[in-house]
């Protein structure tokens, strides 16, 4: 009788996984803030890709850090406004809980509205530095890596850049509008490894660098092959 591991090894996914990456062309928008009140007003009106830039993109820009704030709003609240409790509240927002930027924006607005209501003296205090709302135009680029088997998939994970890992593992959840990522979707839908896909979704993207995330993905998939 064929073992479960042997069956997994011989299983041919329904379709290949194509590894892509993306580059981001940064631009400064017309929105900026020198006070918490101005931050709140700008956050209500800025384009969605600006909210995306200061949250999801921040994770990639600081992928080598295991500690620190998870979004630019929290960092500015502490470093420029000296509001540690607000910074902690903003940093507590987990992007993995959201499948739309509109919902993510609403959460930040809710936190800021409550804080300025409870701390009116902080509302108009001028920050040490201006917060400039930026945004990125995203260009998706195919890589030379593709996987027809699970072994090729793990090899691709090992060899692609961290930008590709971020593209498929973090940015993807907004693209596919699910609490998931491209890797888990492929493992679940095309390779039939539902529990492996769930394990990938449980990886903590806040306390791990993207290199750590890469290694965890490899270990989880290899576990399914043994």
C-alpha positions in Angstrom: 0.0 0.0 0.0 1.3 3.4 -0.9 2.2 5.6 2.1 0.6 9.1 2.5 4.0 10.7 1.9 4.6 8.7 -1.3 1.1 9.6 -2.5 1.8 13.3 -1.9 5.1 13.1 -3.7 3.4 11.5 -6.8 0.4 13.9 -6.8 0.5 16.2 -9.8 -1.1 19.6 -9.1 -4.0 20.5 -11.3 -2.0 23.4 -12.8 1.5 24.9 -12.4 2.3 27.7 -9.9 3.9 30.7 -11.7 6.1 32.8 -9.5 5.7 36.5 -10.1 7.3 39.6 -8.4 6.3 43.2 -8.4 8.0 46.6 -8.4 6.5 49.7 -7.0 6.9 53.2 -8.4 6.6 55.5 -5.4 4.9 58.9 -5.7 4.0 61.5 -3.1 0.3 62.5 -3.1 -1.2 65.9 -2.3 -2.1 64.8 1.2 0.0 65.5 4.3 -0.4 66.0 8.0 1.3 68.1 10.7 -1.2 67.3 13.4 -3.4 64.3 14.4 -6.5 66.2 13.2 -4.9 66.7 9.8 -3.9 63.0 9.7 -7.5 62.0 10.4 -8.8 64.3 7.7 -6.2 63.1 5.1 -6.8 59.5 6.0 -10.5 60.0 5.2 -9.8 61.4 1.7 -6.5 59.9 0.5 -6.6 57.3 -2.3 -6.8 53.7 -1.3 -3.3 52.9 -2.7 -1.9 55.4 -0.2 -3.4 53.4 2.7 -2.0 50.3 1.1 1.4 51.9 0.8 1.7 52.8 4.5 0.5 49.4 5.7 1.1 46.4 3.4 4.1 48.0 1.7 5.6 48.9 5.0 5.9 45.2 5.8 8.1 44.7 2.7 10.2 47.8 3.2 11.1 46.8 6.8 11.1 43.0 6.1 14.5 42.6 7.8 13.2 43.8 11.2 11.7 41.4 13.7 10.5 44.2 16.0 9.0 47.7 15.5 5.8 49.2 14.4 3.8 47.4 11.6 2.7 50.5 9.8 3.8 54.1 9.0 0.9 55.7 10.9 1.9 54.1 14.1 5.6 55.0 13.6 4.7 58.7 13.0 2.4 58.8 16.0 5.3 57.8 18.2 8.3 59.3 16.5 6.8 62.6 15.4 3.8 63.1 17.8 5.1 61.4 21.0 1.8 59.6 21.4 2.8 56.1 22.5 -0.7 54.9 23.4 -2.0 56.0 20.0 1.0 54.4 18.3 0.3 51.1 20.1 -3.4 51.2 19.1 -2.5 51.9 15.4 0.2 49.2 15.5 -2.3 46.6 16.8 -4.2 46.6 13.4 -3.4 43.3 11.8 -3.6 43.6 8.0 -4.3 39.8 7.8 -7.8 40.5 9.1 -8.7 42.6 6.1 -9.6 41.8 2.5 -10.3 45.4 1.4 -8.4 48.6 1.8 -11.7 50.4 2.6 -12.2 48.2 5.6 -8.6 48.8 6.7 -9.0 52.5 6.3 -12.1 52.5 8.4 -10.3 50.7 11.2 -7.5 53.4 11.3 -10.1 56.2 11.2 -12.0 54.6 14.1 -8.9 54.4 16.2 -7.9 58.0 15.4 -11.4 59.4 16.0 -11.6 57.8 19.4 -8.1 59.0 20.4 -8.7 62.6 19.5 -12.1 62.5 21.1 -10.5 61.3 24.4 -7.4 63.4 24.0 -8.5 66.8 22.5 -5.3 68.5 23.6 -3.3 66.2 21.3 -5.5 66.9 18.3 -3.9 70.1 17.1 -0.4 69.7 18.6 2.1 70.2 15.8 4.2 67.1 15.1 8.0 67.2 14.9 7.9 66.0 11.3 5.3 66.2 8.5 3.6 63.0 7.5 3.5 62.8 3.7 1.0 60.4 2.2 2.6 58.3 -0.5 1.3 55.8 -3.0 2.8 53.3 -5.4 2.0 52.2 -8.9 2.5 48.4 -8.9 4.0 46.6 -11.9 3.8 42.8 -11.8 6.7 41.0 -13.4 6.9 37.3 -14.2 10.0 35.4 -13.0 11.7 32.4 -14.6 10.4 30.1 -11.8 7.4 27.9 -12.1 6.3 24.8 -10.3 4.6 21.7 -11.8 5.3 19.6 -8.7 5.6 20.2 -5.0 9.3 19.7 -5.1 9.6 22.4 -7.8 7.4 24.6 -5.6 9.7 24.3 -2.6 12.7 24.9 -4.8 11.0 28.0 -6.2 10.3 29.3 -2.7 14.0 28.9 -1.9 15.2 30.8 -5.0 12.8 33.6 -5.6 13.5 37.1 -4.2 11.8 38.3 -1.0 9.9 40.7 -3.2 8.2 37.7 -4.8 7.5 36.2 -1.4 5.8 39.5 -0.4 3.9 39.7 -3.6 2.4 36.3 -3.3 2.1 35.9 0.5 1.2 39.4 1.7 -0.2 41.6 -1.1 -2.2 38.7 -2.5 -4.9 38.7 0.1 -6.2 42.0 -1.2 -6.0 40.8 -4.8 -7.9 37.5 -4.1 -10.2 39.1 -1.5 -9.7 36.2 0.9 -8.0 35.6 4.3 -5.3 33.7 2.4 -2.4 34.0 0.0 -1.4 32.8 -3.5 0.7 29.9 -2.1 -2.1 28.6 0.2 -4.6 28.9 -2.6 -2.5 26.8 -4.9 -1.8 24.2 -2.3 -5.4 23.9 -1.4 -7.1 24.2 -4.8 -4.5 22.6 -7.1 -2.4 20.4 -4.9 -5.1 19.2 -2.6 -3.1 20.0 0.6 -5.7 21.9 2.6 -4.0 21.5 6.0 -0.7 22.6 4.6 -2.4 25.6 3.1 -3.9 26.4 6.5 -0.5 26.1 8.2 0.9 28.7 5.8 -1.9 31.1 6.7 -0.9 30.8 10.4 2.6 32.2 9.8 3.1 35.4 11.8 4.2 38.1 9.3 4.8 40.6 12.1 7.4 38.9 14.2 9.2 37.3 11.3 11.3 38.8 8.5 10.5 37.8 4.9 13.5 35.5 5.0 12.0 33.9 8.1 8.7 33.6 6.3 10.4 31.9 3.3 12.1 29.3 5.6 8.8 28.6 7.4 7.0 28.0 4.1 9.7 25.6 3.0 9.6 23.7 6.3 5.8 23.4 6.2 5.6 22.2 2.6 8.5 19.7 3.2 6.7 18.3 6.2 3.8 17.4 3.9 6.3 15.5 1.7 7.8 13.4 4.4 
